[in-house]
Amino acid sequence: MLEIKKLYKKYKRNNFYSLKDINIKLEKGEIVGLIGGNGAGKSTIIKSLVGFLKIDEGQVLVGGFDISKEPIKAKQIIGYVPDNRATFEKMTGIEYINFMADIYNISSKDRLETLNMLNEYFNLKDRLNSLISSYSHGMKQKICLMGAIIHKPKLLVLDEPLTGLDPLAAQSLKKFLLYYKSLGNTILFSSHNLDQVEKTCDRVYMIKKGEIIDNFTIKDFDKKHDISLEEYFVKIFGEINE
């Protein structure tokens, strides 16, 4: 579903590569975590694969489509929530959902069906007619997620999706991700919440200073280590950068 091949990225004002020889592959129907300290390159990888940043070297294939050569076809099967939770705050929640559905030409029947499903997990039904500007941080997080999922993307990409969510909302998101995976969809998310990564993901990529330094399945990790993923992270990185 997603394949990143020998990806390099250098920002104009830097003399060094922010990403170096990144190789990542996600299969259909799995959840993969991307972890690393602040400034490690997680968001740069994500912004490159969704087409927000130009790729200097390498290739990103989404569902077989090259994001650089066939961006529209690739983006049609991506759902993306950035770490800044950008929304149109002068819209109501339902206006934003419909706006996102219109972009992908989703029928009224399909968007209503998907919206009902999403409300089972994110429970914004009573506030959908309120302005997004009146939402709490956690509610804005939820409406962003709902807008990204309304077209039922085959690849869901989330940059720090747990930030700002209370424990109940975080648990609901975990349940949704597992449900969405069970439908055969693929999910990539970056997070500093290593406990949730360990409980939710099938595989993990660790990145440090723009390079992949380790990747493993959670099952293999549990077999090889008698410590938690968080403890392993601290051992590798020295400390967790919050």
C-alpha positions as CSV (number, residue, x, y, z in Angstrom):
1,M,0.0,0.0,0.0
2,L,2.9,2.4,0.7
3,E,6.5,2.1,-0.3
4,I,9.2,4.7,0.3
5,K,12.4,4.0,-1.6
6,K,15.7,5.7,-0.9
7,L,14.1,8.9,0.1
8,Y,16.4,11.9,0.7
9,K,15.4,15.4,1.7
10,K,17.4,18.6,2.2
11,Y,15.9,21.9,3.1
12,K,17.1,25.0,1.1
13,R,18.9,26.7,4.1
14,N,20.5,23.5,5.4
15,N,23.9,22.0,4.3
16,F,22.8,18.6,5.5
17,Y,20.1,16.1,4.6
18,S,17.1,16.1,6.9
19,L,16.3,12.6,5.6
20,K,18.9,10.1,4.4
21,D,18.1,6.8,2.6
22,I,14.7,6.3,4.0
23,N,13.2,2.9,3.1
24,I,9.7,2.1,4.5
25,K,7.1,-0.4,3.3
26,L,3.6,-0.8,4.6
27,E,1.4,-3.8,3.6
28,K,-2.4,-3.8,3.3
29,G,-4.2,-4.1,6.6
30,E,-1.5,-3.2,9.1
31,I,-0.8,-0.4,11.5
32,V,2.8,0.9,11.6
33,G,4.3,3.4,14.1
34,L,7.0,5.9,13.3
35,I,8.9,6.9,16.5
36,G,11.9,9.1,17.3
37,G,12.8,12.2,19.2
38,N,11.8,15.8,18.3
39,G,13.5,16.9,15.1
40,A,14.3,13.3,14.1
41,G,12.5,13.6,10.8
42,K,9.2,11.9,11.4
43,S,7.1,14.9,10.2
44,T,9.4,15.4,7.2
45,I,8.8,11.8,6.1
46,I,5.1,12.2,6.5
47,K,4.9,15.5,4.6
48,S,7.0,14.0,1.8
49,L,4.8,10.9,1.4
50,V,1.6,12.9,1.3
51,G,3.0,15.4,-1.2
52,F,3.4,18.5,1.0
53,L,7.2,18.5,0.5
54,K,9.1,18.0,-2.8
55,I,11.2,14.8,-2.9
56,D,14.8,15.6,-3.6
57,E,15.8,12.0,-4.3
58,G,14.0,8.7,-4.1
59,Q,10.4,7.6,-4.7
60,V,7.2,7.3,-2.8
61,L,4.5,4.9,-4.1
62,V,1.0,5.0,-2.7
63,G,-1.2,2.1,-3.9
64,G,1.2,1.8,-6.8
65,F,1.0,5.5,-7.7
66,D,4.1,7.7,-7.6
67,I,3.3,10.7,-5.5
68,S,5.6,12.9,-7.6
69,K,4.3,11.8,-11.0
70,E,0.6,11.0,-10.3
71,P,-0.2,13.1,-7.2
72,I,-3.9,13.3,-7.7
73,K,-4.3,9.5,-8.0
74,A,-2.1,8.9,-5.0
75,K,-3.8,11.5,-2.8
76,Q,-7.2,10.1,-3.6
77,I,-6.4,7.1,-1.5
78,I,-4.7,9.0,1.4
79,G,-6.3,10.4,4.5
80,Y,-4.0,12.8,6.3
81,V,-4.1,14.6,9.7
82,P,-1.2,17.0,10.2
83,D,0.3,17.7,13.6
84,N,-1.1,21.3,13.6
85,R,-4.8,20.2,13.2
86,A,-5.5,22.9,10.7
87,T,-9.2,23.5,10.0
88,F,-11.5,26.2,8.7
89,E,-12.7,27.5,12.1
90,K,-15.4,29.7,10.7
91,M,-17.2,26.5,9.4
92,T,-19.4,24.3,11.6
93,G,-18.3,20.8,12.1
94,I,-20.8,19.4,9.6
95,E,-19.9,22.0,7.0
96,Y,-16.2,21.0,7.3
97,I,-17.1,17.3,6.9
98,N,-19.2,18.0,3.9
99,F,-16.5,20.2,2.4
100,M,-14.0,17.3,2.7
101,A,-16.5,14.9,1.3
102,D,-17.2,17.2,-1.7
103,I,-13.4,17.3,-2.5
104,Y,-13.5,13.5,-3.0
105,N,-17.0,13.5,-4.7
106,I,-18.5,11.4,-2.0
107,S,-22.3,10.8,-2.4
108,S,-24.7,12.0,0.3
109,K,-25.6,8.4,1.1
110,D,-22.0,7.3,1.6
111,R,-20.9,10.4,3.6
112,L,-23.9,9.9,5.9
113,E,-23.1,6.3,6.4
114,T,-19.4,7.0,7.1
115,L,-20.3,9.9,9.4
116,N,-22.6,7.7,11.5
117,M,-19.8,5.2,11.8
118,L,-17.3,7.9,12.9
119,N,-19.7,9.3,15.5
120,E,-19.8,5.9,17.2
121,Y,-16.1,6.4,18.0
122,F,-15.6,10.2,18.1
123,N,-19.0,11.2,19.5
124,L,-19.2,14.7,18.1
125,K,-22.8,14.4,17.0
126,D,-24.2,17.0,19.4
127,R,-21.6,19.6,18.4
128,L,-21.5,19.1,14.6
129,N,-23.7,22.2,14.1
130,S,-21.4,24.4,16.2
131,L,-18.5,26.5,14.9
132,I,-15.2,24.7,14.9
133,S,-13.8,27.9,16.6
134,S,-15.8,27.0,19.7
135,Y,-14.3,23.5,19.9
136,S,-11.8,22.4,22.5
137,H,-8.4,21.2,21.3
138,G,-9.5,17.6,21.6
139,M,-12.7,18.3,19.6
140,K,-10.7,19.9,16.9
141,Q,-8.5,16.9,16.8
142,K,-11.6,14.7,16.4
143,I,-13.1,16.8,13.6
144,C,-9.8,16.7,11.7
145,L,-9.7,12.9,12.0
146,M,-13.3,12.7,10.8
147,G,-12.6,15.0,7.8
148,A,-9.6,12.9,6.8
149,I,-11.6,9.6,7.0
150,I,-14.9,10.7,5.4
151,H,-13.8,9.3,2.0
152,K,-12.6,6.0,3.5
153,P,-9.0,6.2,2.4
154,K,-7.0,3.0,1.9
155,L,-4.0,4.7,3.6
156,L,-4.5,6.8,6.7
157,V,-1.5,8.9,7.8
158,L,-1.6,10.6,11.2
159,D,1.1,12.9,12.6
160,E,0.9,12.8,16.4
161,P,-2.8,11.8,16.5
162,L,-3.0,11.4,20.3
163,T,-1.8,14.9,21.2
164,G,-4.6,16.8,23.1
165,L,-6.8,13.8,23.6
166,D,-8.0,12.8,27.0
167,P,-7.7,9.1,28.0
168,L,-11.3,8.2,26.9
169,A,-10.8,9.9,23.5
170,A,-7.4,8.2,23.1
171,Q,-9.0,4.9,23.8
172,S,-11.7,5.6,21.3
173,L,-9.1,6.4,18.7
174,K,-7.3,3.2,19.4
175,K,-10.5,1.2,19.0
176,F,-11.2,3.0,15.7
177,L,-7.8,2.4,14.3
178,L,-8.0,-1.3,15.1
179,Y,-11.5,-1.4,13.5
180,Y,-10.3,0.5,10.4
181,K,-7.4,-1.9,10.0
182,S,-9.8,-4.9,10.2
183,L,-11.5,-3.5,7.0
184,G,-8.2,-4.0,5.2
185,N,-6.9,-0.5,5.4
186,T,-3.4,0.6,6.2
187,I,-2.4,3.1,8.9
188,L,0.9,5.0,9.5
189,F,1.2,7.3,12.5
190,S,3.9,9.0,14.4
191,S,3.7,9.4,18.1
192,H,5.6,10.1,21.3
193,N,3.0,8.0,23.2
194,L,5.1,4.8,23.1
195,D,2.7,2.9,25.3
196,Q,-0.1,3.4,22.7
197,V,2.3,2.6,19.9
198,E,3.2,-0.7,21.5
199,K,-0.5,-1.6,22.2
200,T,-1.8,-0.5,18.7
201,C,0.9,-1.1,16.1
202,D,1.9,-4.2,14.2
203,R,5.3,-2.8,13.3
204,V,7.5,0.1,14.2
205,Y,10.2,2.2,12.5
206,M,12.6,4.1,14.7
207,I,14.2,7.2,13.2
208,K,17.1,9.3,14.5
209,K,18.8,12.3,12.8
210,G,16.9,11.6,9.6
211,E,17.8,7.9,9.3
212,I,16.0,4.7,10.1
213,I,18.0,3.0,12.8
214,D,15.7,0.1,13.6
215,N,12.4,-1.6,12.5
216,F,10.6,-4.5,14.0
217,T,7.3,-6.1,14.6
218,I,5.8,-5.7,18.0
219,K,5.6,-9.5,18.4
220,D,9.3,-9.9,17.7
221,F,10.1,-7.1,20.0
222,D,8.2,-8.7,22.8
223,K,10.0,-12.0,22.2
224,K,13.5,-10.5,22.2
225,H,13.1,-7.9,25.0
226,D,11.9,-8.0,28.6
227,I,11.5,-4.3,28.7
228,S,8.8,-2.0,27.3
229,L,9.1,-0.1,24.0
230,E,9.4,3.1,26.1
231,E,12.3,1.7,28.1
232,Y,13.9,0.5,24.8
233,F,13.5,4.0,23.3
234,V,15.2,5.6,26.3
235,K,18.0,3.1,26.1
236,I,18.5,3.9,22.4
237,F,18.0,7.7,22.5
238,G,19.2,8.5,26.0
239,E,16.1,10.4,26.9
240,I,12.6,11.0,25.5
241,N,12.2,14.5,24.1
242,E,8.7,15.7,25.0
